[in-house]
Amino acid sequence: FLGIVVQIPERLKPWIMALVAILSPGMVIGWLERMTEWLTDISPKAILYNMVIAYLIALILWLLTLSARGAVMGTLSFLLVIYTVNYFVYMFRGRAFTVNDLTAWRTAAKVVGNYDFTPSNIMVVAWCMGIMFMVYAARCGCKLACRWKRSGKIALRAICALVGLGLFWGGRVVLVQESFWEKRGIVVENGFSGLFYSDGFLVSSCIELSRSGIPKPEGY
């Protein structure tokens, strides 16, 4: 935690920020996937692809904001919250959290007081690690250096934003396809529960989204 309690030299901040951006998504995902390890049997390959999705989220956020600080903090905040929600849904209901569960938030709010929200040891470690990385990102983040004129900076931001939106759209189309994961040796033939037990939360969510879509009627 040195550097959180003492002043960080300015010359070291870009290097620390780069290190945080490279390490934080993968390390935090590794601990978050362990939060439900007593229920799951996830292969190293599946964990790797969950990490790839986390890095893709961070890259898209960086392209949209041109802020390493914002990309790291946004990615880690999203991962910590969504995995924590998934953990407690597992504990209370015995199955994973899905996008469709968002429609039942009012019911969940009514009964939330009946449950125990004591975090597990692994959850505490994951949150402490995530918060540590976010503190470093907040202290070491710096704006993208650019000596171009204002019009050039605007053009750069526009190009990066378009690339980020393109990655988001491409990821949305490609990752939400069972055939994409089948070709990479990821289990997709299991039922709903088995899917989340074997593939990790992010990958399983992508596959579950592909199954929750309504097929286009014939002749539509």
Phi, psi and omega in degrees: 000008174296134186105336173275322183263347179238165181290134179266128178301140183302323183292339181269342186301314179299323180289319178294320179298318178296319180295317178297316181296325181283319188271324194297312182300315182293316182293318181292318178300319180304318178284322181295322178294334179283348182298330179243029186293336178290343179259344192241162176224073188271133179282155176304325179296318180294320178298320179300316181290329173296322176295319179300318179296320178298316178293326177295319177300315180296319180295318180297316179296322179294318179294325181285330185249341188053036180227112176296323178300311181295322181294314181294311183293320178294316180295311182294320178299314179300313183295316181297316182292312186291323178288326177293317175301316180298320180299312183288328174296320174303313183295319186275325190242347177080013175211168188287159174280136179231168180300324181297338180291342179297334180288346182254025185294329180293318177297318179298321180296328181287327186255002187298331181289349182273359186244160179263125182251035177290122182286152175281166179299320181293323177298318179298317179297315181298316180292319179297318179295315179298317179294321178300313179297321181291326176295316177298319179297319180295324183276332187251353181296142179219156180289152178294121180289131181206124181264007179290163174290172184302319180296324178293320178296318179297318179297319179297315179298320180295317180295314180297321179296320178295320177296318178298316178295324177296318177296319178299313181294317179296318177297320179298322182282316187281312186290333179269055178218122179299323182297326179299315182284326178301317181295341181256015174077019178270136181291124178231355185272353179292161173291185186304309183292315181298328179300310182288336179288331191254340190245357184083163191289313185292314179297315181296325178296321177298314181293320180296324177296324179294331181273342183272353179289153178265121181295146180291130179300148180297132180082008182286000000 
